[in-house]
Protein backbone atom coordinates (compact mmCIF):
# COMPACT_ATOMS: atom_id res chain seq x y z
CA UNK A 1 0.00 0.00 0.00
CA UNK A 2 1.80 3.11 -1.20
CA UNK A 3 1.12 5.99 1.17
CA UNK A 4 -0.02 8.39 -1.55
CA UNK A 5 -2.02 5.86 -3.57
CA UNK A 6 -5.58 6.98 -4.16
CA UNK A 7 -8.46 4.53 -4.45
CA UNK A 8 -11.96 4.98 -5.78
CA UNK A 9 -15.16 2.97 -5.69
CA UNK A 10 -16.18 0.51 -8.34
CA UNK A 11 -19.87 0.00 -9.12
CA UNK A 12 -19.82 -3.00 -6.79
CA UNK A 13 -18.91 -0.73 -3.86
CA UNK A 14 -21.93 1.44 -4.46
CA UNK A 15 -24.17 -1.60 -4.59
CA UNK A 16 -22.64 -2.75 -1.30
CA UNK A 17 -23.09 0.65 0.37
CA UNK A 18 -26.74 0.92 -0.63
CA UNK A 19 -27.69 -2.74 -0.21
CA UNK A 20 -29.75 -4.21 2.58
CA UNK A 21 -26.91 -6.35 3.90
CA UNK A 22 -23.17 -6.54 3.68
CA UNK A 23 -20.67 -9.26 4.40
CA UNK A 24 -17.86 -6.74 4.85
CA UNK A 25 -16.35 -6.11 8.25
CA UNK A 26 -16.95 -2.78 10.04
CA UNK A 27 -13.35 -1.78 9.24
CA UNK A 28 -13.84 -2.52 5.55
CA UNK A 29 -17.14 -0.62 5.49
CA UNK A 30 -15.49 2.28 7.27
CA UNK A 31 -12.77 2.46 4.64
CA UNK A 32 -15.30 2.08 1.85
CA UNK A 33 -17.19 5.07 3.22
CA UNK A 34 -13.99 7.09 3.63
CA UNK A 35 -12.71 6.39 0.13
CA UNK A 36 -13.63 9.29 -2.09
CA UNK A 37 -11.27 9.01 -5.06
CA UNK A 38 -9.17 11.90 -3.79
CA UNK A 39 -7.71 10.91 -0.43
CA UNK A 40 -4.38 9.07 -0.28
CA UNK A 41 -3.84 5.92 1.76
CA UNK A 42 -1.79 7.67 4.43
CA UNK A 43 -4.59 10.12 5.08
CA UNK A 44 -7.16 7.31 5.00
CA UNK A 45 -5.21 5.48 7.68
CA UNK A 46 -5.14 8.64 9.80
CA UNK A 47 -8.88 9.18 9.43
CA UNK A 48 -9.63 5.54 10.14
CA UNK A 49 -7.84 5.67 13.51
CA UNK A 50 -7.93 3.85 15.89
CA UNK A 51 -7.62 1.13 13.26
CA UNK A 52 -3.99 -0.01 13.12
CA UNK A 53 -2.14 0.81 9.91
CA UNK A 54 -1.63 -2.89 9.27
CA UNK A 55 -5.39 -3.48 9.54
CA UNK A 56 -6.08 -0.61 7.17
CA UNK A 57 -3.63 -2.12 4.69
CA UNK A 58 -5.21 -5.56 5.03
CA UNK A 59 -8.72 -4.16 4.59
CA UNK A 60 -7.72 -2.14 1.53
CA UNK A 61 -6.08 -5.18 -0.06
CA UNK A 62 -9.22 -7.19 0.55
CA UNK A 63 -11.42 -4.47 -0.96
CA UNK A 64 -9.16 -4.38 -4.04
CA UNK A 65 -9.21 -8.17 -4.40
CA UNK A 66 -12.99 -8.22 -4.05
CA UNK A 67 -13.32 -5.56 -6.74
CA UNK A 68 -14.89 -2.89 -4.54
CA UNK A 69 -12.15 -0.34 -5.10
CA UNK A 70 -9.61 0.36 -7.80
CA UNK A 71 -6.57 2.62 -7.83
CA UNK A 72 -7.72 5.95 -9.26
CA UNK A 73 -4.64 6.05 -11.52
CA UNK A 74 -5.79 2.89 -13.30
CA UNK A 75 -9.01 4.58 -14.25
CA UNK A 76 -7.50 7.85 -15.42
CA UNK A 77 -4.80 6.09 -17.46
CA UNK A 78 -7.51 4.08 -19.16
CA UNK A 79 -9.05 7.31 -20.39
CA UNK A 80 -12.15 7.04 -18.26
CA UNK A 81 -13.46 10.16 -16.62
CA UNK A 82 -12.93 9.59 -12.89
CA UNK A 83 -15.55 12.19 -12.13
CA UNK A 84 -18.19 9.71 -13.16
CA UNK A 85 -16.96 7.27 -10.57
CA UNK A 86 -16.32 9.84 -7.85
CA UNK A 87 -19.88 11.03 -7.97
CA UNK A 88 -21.61 7.70 -8.49
CA UNK A 89 -22.23 7.07 -4.80
CA UNK A 90 -23.60 10.55 -4.20
CA UNK A 91 -25.77 10.35 -7.31
CA UNK A 92 -27.04 6.99 -6.14
CA UNK A 93 -27.96 8.37 -2.74
CA UNK A 94 -29.65 11.42 -4.32
CA UNK A 95 -31.59 9.20 -6.69
CA UNK A 96 -32.71 6.88 -3.94
CA UNK A 97 -33.76 9.79 -1.77
CA UNK A 98 -35.61 11.42 -4.64
CA UNK A 99 -37.62 8.27 -5.05
CA UNK A 100 -38.48 8.14 -1.38
CA UNK A 101 -36.06 5.38 -0.55
CA UNK A 102 -33.09 5.09 1.72
CA UNK A 103 -29.50 4.22 2.31
CA UNK A 104 -29.18 1.05 4.31
CA UNK A 105 -26.15 -0.75 5.65
CA UNK A 106 -26.39 -3.68 8.01
CA UNK A 107 -23.85 -5.98 9.67
CA UNK A 108 -25.00 -9.25 11.12
CA UNK A 109 -24.57 -9.38 14.90
CA UNK A 110 -24.21 -12.58 16.89
CA UNK A 111 -27.56 -14.26 16.26
CA UNK A 112 -29.76 -15.22 19.18
CA UNK A 113 -32.14 -18.08 18.53
CA UNK A 114 -35.44 -17.51 20.29
CA UNK A 115 -36.88 -20.50 22.10
CA UNK A 116 -40.10 -21.97 20.74
CA UNK A 117 -42.94 -19.41 20.47
CA UNK A 118 -40.76 -16.67 21.92
CA UNK A 119 -40.98 -13.41 20.02
CA UNK A 120 -37.95 -11.34 19.13
CA UNK A 121 -38.11 -8.03 20.94
CA UNK A 122 -37.56 -4.65 19.35
CA UNK A 123 -37.07 -1.31 21.07
CA UNK A 124 -37.90 1.68 18.87
CA UNK A 125 -36.24 4.89 20.07
CA UNK A 126 -38.03 7.59 18.12
CA UNK A 127 -39.61 10.85 19.27
CA UNK A 128 -41.95 11.18 16.29
CA UNK A 129 -44.95 9.42 17.82
CA UNK A 130 -46.67 8.70 14.53
CA UNK A 131 -43.56 7.23 12.95
CA UNK A 132 -42.84 5.16 16.06
CA UNK A 133 -46.42 3.88 16.02
CA UNK A 134 -46.16 2.91 12.36
CA UNK A 135 -42.92 1.00 12.99
CA UNK A 136 -44.37 -0.68 16.06
CA UNK A 137 -47.53 -1.72 14.21
CA UNK A 138 -45.58 -3.08 11.26
CA UNK A 139 -43.12 -5.08 13.37
CA UNK A 140 -45.95 -6.37 15.54
CA UNK A 141 -47.63 -7.64 12.37
CA UNK A 142 -44.33 -9.33 11.53
CA UNK A 143 -44.28 -11.15 14.86
CA UNK A 144 -42.01 -8.92 16.94
CA UNK A 145 -42.67 -7.76 20.46
CA UNK A 146 -42.16 -4.03 20.19
CA UNK A 147 -41.73 -1.22 22.69
CA UNK A 148 -41.31 2.50 22.08
CA UNK A 149 -39.07 5.02 23.84
CA UNK A 150 -39.29 8.67 22.83
CA UNK A 151 -36.41 10.12 24.83
CA UNK A 152 -33.12 9.34 26.54
CA UNK A 153 -34.88 8.80 29.86
CA UNK A 154 -37.42 6.47 28.28
CA UNK A 155 -34.63 4.51 26.56
CA UNK A 156 -32.77 4.08 29.85
CA UNK A 157 -35.96 2.93 31.57
CA UNK A 158 -36.77 0.50 28.77
CA UNK A 159 -33.27 -1.01 28.86
CA UNK A 160 -33.50 -1.44 32.62
CA UNK A 161 -36.89 -3.12 32.26
CA UNK A 162 -35.78 -5.74 29.74
CA UNK A 163 -32.93 -6.29 27.33
CA UNK A 164 -34.25 -6.06 23.76
CA UNK A 165 -33.00 -8.25 20.91
CA UNK A 166 -32.47 -5.17 18.76
CA UNK A 167 -32.72 -1.40 19.10
CA UNK A 168 -33.87 0.98 16.37
CA UNK A 169 -32.32 4.29 17.36
CA UNK A 170 -33.15 7.71 15.97
CA UNK A 171 -30.09 9.93 15.62
CA UNK A 172 -31.84 13.14 16.58
CA UNK A 173 -33.84 13.04 19.79
CA UNK A 174 -35.15 16.08 21.64
CA UNK A 175 -32.99 15.48 24.71
CA UNK A 176 -30.04 13.57 23.30
CA UNK A 177 -27.83 12.83 20.33
CA UNK A 178 -28.56 9.27 19.20
CA UNK A 179 -24.88 8.72 18.43
CA UNK A 180 -24.00 9.52 22.04
CA UNK A 181 -26.67 7.08 23.18
CA UNK A 182 -25.18 4.46 20.90
CA UNK A 183 -21.78 5.04 22.46
CA UNK A 184 -23.33 4.73 25.93
CA UNK A 185 -25.04 1.46 24.97
CA UNK A 186 -21.74 0.08 23.69
CA UNK A 187 -20.06 0.86 27.02
CA UNK A 188 -22.77 -0.62 29.23
CA UNK A 189 -21.93 -4.19 30.29
CA UNK A 190 -25.58 -5.35 30.29
CA UNK A 191 -26.54 -4.16 26.83
CA UNK A 192 -23.28 -3.55 24.97
CA UNK A 193 -23.88 -6.49 22.61
CA UNK A 194 -27.42 -5.53 21.64
CA UNK A 195 -27.57 -4.88 17.89
CA UNK A 196 -28.42 -1.26 17.09
CA UNK A 197 -29.80 0.02 13.80
CA UNK A 198 -29.55 3.79 13.46
CA UNK A 199 -32.36 5.71 11.79
CA UNK A 200 -31.55 9.15 10.52
CA UNK A 201 -32.43 11.78 7.99
CA UNK A 202 -28.72 12.42 7.44
CA UNK A 203 -27.39 10.32 4.59
CA UNK A 204 -23.97 11.89 4.13
CA UNK A 205 -20.78 9.84 4.14
CA UNK A 206 -19.77 11.49 7.39
CA UNK A 207 -22.96 10.64 9.23
CA UNK A 208 -22.87 7.03 8.03
CA UNK A 209 -19.27 6.85 9.15
CA UNK A 210 -20.06 8.28 12.57
CA UNK A 211 -22.68 5.61 13.14
CA UNK A 212 -20.39 2.81 12.02
CA UNK A 213 -17.48 4.13 14.05
CA UNK A 214 -19.52 4.19 17.20
CA UNK A 215 -20.64 0.61 16.76
CA UNK A 216 -23.94 0.68 14.88
CA UNK A 217 -24.84 -2.64 13.29
CA UNK A 218 -27.09 -1.04 10.73
CA UNK A 219 -27.84 2.34 9.29
CA UNK A 220 -31.11 3.28 7.60
CA UNK A 221 -31.87 6.75 6.32
CA UNK A 222 -35.22 8.48 6.58
CA UNK A 223 -37.62 8.46 4.97
CA UNK A 224 -37.46 4.69 4.90
CA UNK A 225 -39.61 1.96 3.55
CA UNK A 226 -40.81 -0.20 6.47
CA UNK A 227 -40.20 -3.38 4.46
CA UNK A 228 -36.55 -2.46 4.17
CA UNK A 229 -36.34 -1.51 7.81
CA UNK A 230 -37.52 -5.05 8.55
CA UNK A 231 -34.84 -6.44 6.23
CA UNK A 232 -32.18 -4.42 8.02
CA UNK A 233 -33.39 -5.64 11.42
CA UNK A 234 -33.49 -9.24 10.25
CA UNK A 235 -30.03 -8.85 8.75
CA UNK A 236 -28.46 -7.64 11.97
CA UNK A 237 -30.29 -10.37 13.89
CA UNK A 238 -29.17 -13.02 11.43
CA UNK A 239 -32.72 -14.29 10.91
CA UNK A 240 -34.62 -14.84 7.67
CA UNK B 1 -58.46 -0.90 6.04
CA UNK B 2 -55.37 -2.58 7.46
CA UNK B 3 -53.66 -1.01 10.49
CA UNK B 4 -50.86 0.50 8.42
CA UNK B 5 -53.30 2.16 6.04
CA UNK B 6 -55.19 3.52 9.03
CA UNK B 7 -52.00 5.08 10.38
CA UNK B 8 -51.21 6.58 6.97
CA UNK B 9 -54.69 8.07 6.79
CA UNK B 10 -54.30 9.43 10.31
CA UNK B 11 -50.99 11.03 9.33
CA UNK B 12 -52.56 12.72 6.33
CA UNK B 13 -55.47 13.93 8.39
CA UNK B 14 -53.10 15.59 10.85
CA UNK B 15 -51.04 17.38 8.20
CA UNK B 16 -53.13 20.61 8.28
CA UNK B 17 -52.47 20.89 12.02
CA UNK B 18 -48.75 20.28 11.47
CA UNK B 19 -48.73 22.95 8.78
CA UNK B 20 -50.50 25.43 11.06
CA UNK B 21 -47.89 24.70 13.73
CA UNK B 22 -45.07 25.39 11.25
CA UNK B 23 -46.67 28.73 10.34
CA UNK B 24 -47.02 29.67 14.00
CA UNK B 25 -43.36 28.89 14.65
CA UNK B 26 -42.41 31.00 11.63
CA UNK B 27 -44.52 33.94 12.82
CA UNK B 28 -42.90 33.68 16.23
CA UNK B 29 -39.47 33.44 14.54
CA UNK B 30 -38.77 30.34 16.61
CA UNK B 31 -36.33 29.10 14.01
CA UNK B 32 -34.78 26.40 16.19
CA UNK B 33 -38.14 24.79 16.91
CA UNK B 34 -39.18 25.31 13.30
CA UNK B 35 -36.06 23.56 12.02
CA UNK B 36 -36.72 20.63 14.32
CA UNK B 37 -40.38 20.37 13.28
CA UNK B 38 -39.36 20.49 9.62
CA UNK B 39 -36.71 17.84 10.25
CA UNK B 40 -39.32 15.55 11.78
CA UNK B 41 -41.71 16.11 8.88
CA UNK B 42 -38.93 15.55 6.33
CA UNK B 43 -38.00 12.30 7.99
CA UNK B 44 -41.48 10.85 8.19
CA UNK B 45 -43.59 12.09 5.26
CA UNK B 46 -41.95 9.77 2.73
CA UNK B 47 -42.53 6.75 4.95
CA UNK B 48 -46.21 7.69 5.10
CA UNK B 49 -46.43 7.82 1.32
CA UNK B 50 -45.90 11.56 0.87
CA UNK B 51 -42.39 11.93 -0.59
CA UNK B 52 -43.06 15.34 -2.18
CA UNK B 53 -44.09 16.74 1.22
CA UNK B 54 -40.90 15.34 2.70
CA UNK B 55 -38.76 16.88 -0.05
CA UNK B 56 -40.35 20.30 0.46
CA UNK B 57 -39.86 20.02 4.22
CA UNK B 58 -36.22 19.06 3.68
CA UNK B 59 -35.66 22.16 1.55
CA UNK B 60 -37.27 24.38 4.19
CA UNK B 61 -35.19 22.70 6.89
CA UNK B 62 -32.02 23.47 4.93
CA UNK B 63 -33.07 27.14 4.70
CA UNK B 64 -33.57 27.23 8.47
CA UNK B 65 -30.16 25.66 9.01
CA UNK B 66 -28.42 28.12 6.70
CA UNK B 67 -30.24 31.14 8.09
CA UNK B 68 -31.98 31.81 4.78
CA UNK B 69 -35.26 32.69 6.48
CA UNK B 70 -36.58 34.92 3.69
CA UNK B 71 -37.76 31.94 1.65
CA UNK B 72 -39.33 30.05 4.52
CA UNK B 73 -42.88 31.35 4.17
CA UNK B 74 -43.00 30.33 0.50
CA UNK B 75 -41.47 26.95 1.24
CA UNK B 76 -43.94 26.22 4.01
CA UNK B 77 -46.76 27.15 1.63
CA UNK B 78 -45.21 24.73 -0.85
CA UNK B 79 -45.40 21.96 1.76
CA UNK B 80 -49.12 22.69 2.06
CA UNK B 81 -49.58 22.59 -1.72
CA UNK B 82 -47.73 19.27 -1.98
CA UNK B 83 -49.86 17.84 0.80
CA UNK B 84 -53.08 19.04 -0.84
CA UNK B 85 -52.16 17.62 -4.23
CA UNK B 86 -50.81 14.29 -2.95
CA UNK B 87 -52.49 11.28 -4.58
Interface residues (C-beta under 8 A of the other chain):
Chain A: X98 X99 X100 X127 X128 X130 X131 X133 X134 X137 X138 X141 X172 X174 X200 X201 X222 X223 X224 X225 X226
Chain B: X3 X4 X7 X8 X10 X11 X14 X36 X39 X40 X42 X43 X44 X45 X46 X47 X48 X51 X54 X55 X58
